[in-house]
Amino acid sequence: MDNQRLVLFIALSLVILLLFSAWQREQQPPPPVATESIGESAPVPSGDSTTATTPAEDVPTIASENQAAATPVVAPQSTQNTQDTVVAEGQYITVNTDRLQVTIYTAGGEIARVALPTYPVALDKPDEPFQLLDDRLPKYFVAQSGLLASQGKAPDHHALFTADKTNYVLADGEDELKVRLHWSSEDGIKVIKTFIFQRDSYAVKLDVEVQNGGQQAWKGRAYQQLQRTEMARESFFLYTYTGGVVSSSWDPYEKVEFSDMATWKAEQSYNKGGWIAMLQHYFLSAWIPPADSANHFYTKALTDGRYLLGQSGEERSIAPGNNTHFTSLFYAGPKEQHRLEKIEPNLRLTVDYGVLDILAKPVFWVMEKIYSVVGNWGLAIIFVTLIIKLIFFPLSAASYKSMANMRRLSPKLKALKERYGDDRQKMSKAMMDIYKKEKINPLGGCLPILVQIPVFIALYWVLLESVEMRQAPFALWITDLSTKDPYYVLPLLMGISMFIQQKLNPPPMDPVQQKIMQALPIIFTAFFAFFPAGLVLYWVVNNCLSIAQQWYITRKVEAQAASKA
């Protein structure tokens, strides 16, 4: 059996499966997308964003202690018109740190925009930061937080806050920056919402202090939620997960597709710790409550193509003259594994290596260590591919030895086909006699190759998912390993290397199979022309190393056979 042909057929099957999956996603009806505003009946705030919505739609329900989300929606404590639509018009507050450019909207105190100055939107636009959150359509994506009271009044994410000033900058020499928003009611309840920014951090601490200056006890709970429209796919050929994720005590990493947010229900009413997040390629935004807190998760599919993923905490009671603090952490930034693990261990799972995470994690660790020495991710890809090939050399040698023996017997097998013609039974018996005489197992090389496939697929996902590859240069014209080769040199080299590999193997006896094998290098070259350069570089290096190994073993087997003749 031609083992190399088996590998090529497996690879082609994977590509066909990938294309079929992409085709299926393309055929799904697109979600409704608003063209003008998020809430048409609400006035548009200053600027070109639209943030107001009807309260009954995106405000979470108050859950009783024994039953989640059991009571009707509580309307927000903000100015309303006769149609019960939020009218609160706020102002934008800008916050600039070394890692974040944040815009907070005082109507609700929501995080309306987040840009990442250390991650340019493109190499040719180094001064334009990547926009992760944005309250402007069509890429609407905001982080909201608020309070819901079962006794007394409380500001939800539509209530109008006041701010001390409208512009904050983390000055040189400062490690922390606090932004405070204020809200109060006529019955003596005061709320101070404080955003705490720190140097060299994509995480923002949120502290909501409730002061009860009234005459009666106050009861309520805090909630946090992410609201966004669905993103279009970045590439038809490559798919990375974009959608919601819930981490809970019963499942550390549960994906919640946009299409499921209208019906998704948490497995349990309340959860200890955990977090919620919205993911996209290379970046995420997440709300992380205290690890010892109990939370209820919820999702909604809103109008105008918006989707909502949220969590609400336990109810607290504040006696007159007392106060309490509701705390949480908001992360908006890249999927840098070391940062995520320090915040919450399960956040690392947002770097989604899939079922091969157990293999992909050590592969990335090795690649990262190599990068710390060579300082180039392209070289790191080359060296880690070389290391993997060396580790699996004994297994590869068995496969290539089987191929070399099959190549040596190719003339005899061809003669058998000519002798027996279409009599497959006699031809199969004659072939088995030859294998037995030559002490060759035609299946001997299959298992070693199959054992290696999961490792190389894990490396594939490492290269596809790791934000470190984004805009990482290699050499010469390859200035970004996460995008396609602009001149298609690497895909052509990959196709040539596949063609050379085929020449080292005995050709299939079936004419149809021969034509398929001859077409594979062309097909794969066309596919890989649109793949990220880092992935194609890996395949080129892997193919070249395989050619070297196979050539060496084939010459060795032929030399041994010649010495016995």
N, C-alpha and C positions, 0 to 999 in steps of 0.2 A: 504493500500500500504506500502510496506517495504521501508521506507525512506533511511535507510542505504544502501540498495541495489541500490537505485537511485544514491546516491553519488558515490558508487563504480563503477557503470556503467559510470558515467560522467568522473571519473578519468581515467578509462580504455580507454575511447574514446579519451581523451586528449593525453594519451601516444601513442595510435595507430596513431593519427594525427601527433604527433611529429616524430614517426618512419617513417611514410609515407613521410613526408617532408624531412627527412634525406635521405631516399632512393632516392627521386627524385633528390636531389642535388648530390648524389653519381653517378647517372646515366647520369648527364650532361657531355658532352665531356670536358676534361681538357683543359685549355688554353695552347697554345704553350709555352714551356719554353726553354730558351736558355741553352745550355750545356757547352759552352765555354766562349763566350764573348758577351757583349752588342753590340759592333760595330766591326765586324770582319775586316773591312777595315781600322780601326784606330789602331794605335799602343797601346799596353797595357802599362799603366803607372807602375811605380815601385810598388812592392808589388804584391798581388794576386788579385787585383781588376781590373775591366774593366769599364771605365766610359765614354769613348768617343762615340759619336753618330753622325749620319748625321744631319746637322743643319736644313735641310728642314723638318725634321720629328718632332722634339721636341721643336723647337723654336716657340713661339707664333707669330701670325700675328699682324701687326700694324692695329689698328682699327681707322677709321676716327671718327670725332666728332659726326657725325649723323648716322653712321652705323658701328656696331661692326664687327671686323674681315673682313673688306671689301677689303683690298689690299693684294697683294701677300706677301709671307714670306720674311722677311729681313734676309739676310745671316749674320752670326755672324762676328764681326770684330776680327778674330783670324787667325793665320797661317793656310793655307789650302794647300792641295796637288792638283794635277790635277783633282782628282775626287770630288772636293769640300767637302771633308771630314775633320772634325776637326783633327788637328794634335797636338794641344797644349798639351805638357806634363808638368804637374805641379809637385808640391811637397806637401806632407802632413804636416799639422800644427796640433799639438795636444794641446788641451785645457782641463785642469782639474780643476773642482770646487768641492764643497762639494756635489753637486747633479748630476753633469753631467761629462761625459768623452766624449769630442767631437773631431772629426777629420774633419778639413776643408781642402778641396783640392783647390789649387791655380788656377787650370784650371777651370775658371768659378766662383771661390769662393763659391763652393757648400758645404753644410754640408753633408759630405760623410758618416760619422758614428756617432752614438750617443749610448753610453752605460750608464746604470743607476746603479751606484755603491751601492745605498741604496736598490736596488731591485735585489737580487741574482737570477741567472737563475734557481737555484734549492736549496733546503735546504741542500743537501749534497755537494753543491758547493758554500759555502758562500762567497768565494773570487772571483767568476766569475760573473761579472755584467750582467744583462739582456741587450741584444743587440737589440735596437729598430730600428735604422737606420744602413744600411750596404750597401756599394757599391760593395759587392762581391756577385756573384751568388751562389746559386739560389735565396736567399732572398734579392734581390736587392731592396733598398729603400733609396732614397736620397731626400734632400730638396734643391731646386735650386732657384736662383734669378738672375735678370739681368736687363739691360736697352735695349730698342729698340728706335732708333732714326729715325725720318722722315726727319730730316735735320742735317747733321753732322754725326759723328761716335760715337758709344757707345759700351760698352762691354756687351755681352749677357752671358749666363751661360756656354759658351765654351771658352770665352776669357781668356788669360793668365794674371794673376795678379802676383805681387811681394809682399813679406811679409817682415816685419822687422826682425822676427825670427821665428823659427819653433816649439818652445815649450813654452807654457804659463801655469802658475799655480796660482790659487787664493790663495795667501799667508794668513797665520793666521793674523787676525786683519784687513784684507782688505775686503770691502763689494762689490767692483766692479772691473771688469777686462775687458780691451778693447783690441781687436785684430783688427789691421788695415791691409787692403790689398790695393795695389795701381795699377792703370792702367792709361796709357796716350796714346794719339794719336799724329801723326805728325802735325795735324792741331790745336794743342793747347788745346784740351779737356783733362782734368784730372778728374779721378774718384777715390774717397777714399771710400772703403767699410769697415765699422766698425761694428764688432760684439761686443755687450756689454753684458757681463755675470754678474750676481749678486748672492750674497750669498743666500743660502736657496731658490733657484728658479730654475724651469725647463724652464723658459722663457728666450729667447735671443732676445735682441733688435737689430734691423738691421738699420743702418743709412748709406745711400748711398749719398755722396756729389758729385755733378757735378760742376766742375769749368770750366768756359768758358774763356780760355786765347787766343782764336782765334780772327779772324777778322769778323766773321759772327755769327748771332744768331744760337743757338742750340735748336732743338726741339726734344722731346722724352718723353718716359713714362717708368715706372718701372713695373716689373712683378715678381710674385713669383709662384712657382709650386712645387708639390709633384709628384714624379715618383717612381713607384714600380712594382714588379711582384706580382701576386696573391698568397695569402697564402693558404696552405692546411688546411683543417678543423682540429681542435684540438681533437674533439670527434665526433663519429657517433651519440651518443645519445643526446648530448647537443649542441645547436647551438647559438652562439652570433654573431651579425652582424660584418662582416669584409668588408670594402670597403670605398668609398668616401662619404663625407657629405659636403653640401653647406648650409650655413646660410645666408639668404638674407632678404631684406625688405619685400618680399612677402611670404617667408616661413622660419621660424627660424631654421628648421631642416629638410632638404631634403636629403634623401639618394640617392646616385648615385652608383648603382651596377657596378662592373667591366664590366659586360656584356653590360651595357648601355653606357659606356664611348665613344664608337665609334660614337654614334648618339645623345647623350644628348645635349640639347640646353637650355640655361637659359631662363626663362620666359620673362625677359626684357633685353634690351641691356646693361644697366648699373644699378648698385645697390649702395645704400648708406651704407657704412660700411660693416658689415657681415664678413664672414671668410670661409676658406676651410679647410678640415681636411681629413686625412686617419685614419680609426679606426680599431682596433683589440681588442681582449679580454683584458680588464684591462688597455690598453695603447692607446695613440693617438699622432699624430703629426699634427700641425695646423699652418697655416699662418693667422695672424690677422692684417689687415690693420687699419689705423686710423679710428675711428668711423665716422668722418665727410668726409671721402674720397669717391669718386665715383669709382666703380670697375666693370670690365667685367669678368665674369666667363667663363671658357672653359674646355673641356675635350678632350682627344684623346686616342685611342687604338693604341699603337705603335707596332713595330715588336718585335720578341723575347719574347712575353708574357709580355710586359711592358704596364702599364697604367699611364696616366698623368691627373692630376687635377690641374688647375691653375687659377690665377686671374691677371688682368692687370689694372693699374690705368689710371688716366687722363693724357693727354699730357700737358707738360709744355714747355715754351719758356724761354731761358736764353740769355740775351743780352751779347755781348762781355764785358769781365771784371767782370761779375757777377757770382753768384753761386746759387744753390738750393739744398735742402735736400729731399730725398725720404725715408720715414721711414715705418717700419712695425715691427711686433712682431712674433717670431717663438716659438712655444711651442712643446716640445718633452718630454713626461713623462707619469706618471700614471693618471688615471681618478679620481683624488682626487677632490671631488666636491667643497670644500672650496677654493682651489687654482683656479679652473676653473672659479668660479663665480666672483672672484675678477678681473680676466683678462677681461672677457666678460660674461655677465649673461647667454647668450644662450649656452655657451660652456658646461654648466652643463648637457645639453640634450644629450651629448655624452655618459653619463652614461645612457644607453638606456633601460628604464623601459617600453617602448612601450606605448600602449594606457592607461595603468593603472598608468602612471606617477603621476597623482594627488593623488593616494592612496599610491604609493610606496615611494614618497618623505617623507611624515610624518612618515611612518614606519621606514625608515632609520634614520630619525632624532631621534626617540625614541630609536632605537637600539644603536645609537652613544652615546646618553646621558647615557644609561645603561653601555656601555663599559667604559666611562670615570670614572665610579664609581667602577666597578668590575674588569676592566683591562683584560678581557678575552672575545673574540668574541663568543666562544662557550656558555659561561654563558649568554652573551647578547642575543643570539638566544633563549635560554631556557626562559629567563625572558620576552622577547617580545612576544613569543608564549603564555606564561601564561597570559600576559596582554590582548592579543587579545581574548583569550578564556574567560576571565572574562568579557570583554566588551560585548561579544556576548552570555554570559551565558543565559540571558532571552530567546533569540531566540533558542539557543541549547536546553534549557529545554523544549520548546514547541515541538521540533522535537523528543526528547527522550521520552517525555510523550506520544506522538502519537505512537512511536515504542513500548513502554511498554504496551499500551492498545492493540495494534495489537498482541503482544506476548501473552497477557492474553486471547485474543479471538482465538488464533491459534487452539486449540483443536476443538472449535465449527466450525471454517471455514474448518478444515480438514474433520469433519463429514459431512458438506454440500457437499463437493466434492465427498465423498463416496456415499452419498444419491442420488445425481443428475447425477453423472458420467459425460458424455459428453454433457449434456443439459446445455449449457452455459447460455442461457437466464434465465432459472429457477434458476440456481445457483447464477447468478448476482443479481436477484431480492431478493433471500433469504439473500444474503450478505448485501444488502442495508437495508433490514429490521432489521438485527442485528445491523448495524452501527447506524440506527436511534433509536433503542431501547436503546442502550448503550451510545448514544449521543457522538459518535466518528466520527470525520472527517478523513478519511484515507489519505486525501491530506493535512491535517493541518500542517504536519511537513516539507513539501517540500519547501515552500517559505522561511522559516527561514534559511534553509540550503543553498538555492540558493543565498540568500543575502550575506552570508559569503564567498562564493567561490571567488569573485573578490579580497577580502582582502587577502586571503591566496595565490592567484596567484600573487598578488603584492609583498607579502613577498618572494615568490619563486624567482621573478626577482631581488629583492634586494640582496638576497643571491648569485644569479648567476652573477650579474653584478658588484657588489661592489669590488673594488680592495683591500679593507681592509681585505677581506676574504683570499686573496692570501697569502699562507704560514703562515697563522695565526694558532697557536696551540690551542688545546682545553685541553685535558688531556690524560695521559697514552700514548697509541699508536697513538692517533689522533694528529699528529704534523702539519697537513696542512688541514684546513677545505675546501680548494678549490680543493682537489684531493680525489679520492675514498678511502674508508676505506681499508687499506692494508690487514686486516684480515677478512673483511666482517662481522664484529660483528654487526655493526649498521644496515645493510640491513637485517640480520637475526632477530634482535630484532623488526625491522619494520614489517617483515612478521608475526612474532609471535603475535604482537599487533593487526594486521589486523585479524588474526585467532580468537583472543579473542573477538574482536568486533563482529564478525559474530555470535559467540556463545551467545551473549547478545541479538541478534535479532531473531525473529521467522523465521524459514527456509521457503524458497519459496515452494509453493505447487507444482509447475511445476518441475518434475525431471530434466529436461534439465537445468533449472535455478539453481537448487541445485548444479549440477556438475560445472557450470560456477563459482558460488560463492565459491565453495571449491577450485577451481583452482586459483582464484584471488590472494590470499596471495603468492602462489608460483611464479606466473607470476611477480607480483610487486617486490618480493624479487630479482628475476633475473634482472629486469630492474634497480632497485636501487643499485645493486652491482657495477654499473659503474658510479653512480652519485657522485658528490662532497659530502664529509662527512658532510659539513655544511647543505646541503639540506636534507640529510637523517636524521641528528640529529633533524632537525625541524619536519620532519614527525613522527619520533619516539616519540618526546615529545608531539606533537599534538595528536597522537593516544592514548598515555597513559592518557593524560588529558581527552580526549573524553571517554575513558573507565571508568575513575573515575566518570565523570559526569553522564554517562549513567547508571552505576551501582547504583549510589545514587538515581537517579530519578526512575529507575525501581523498586528498593526496596520500595521506597515511594509510588508509584502507587499500587504495590501489597499489601502493608500494608493497604492502604485506601480501596482497593477492599475487603480485608479480613474482615475489620471492618464493612463493609456494609452488608456482607453476613449473 
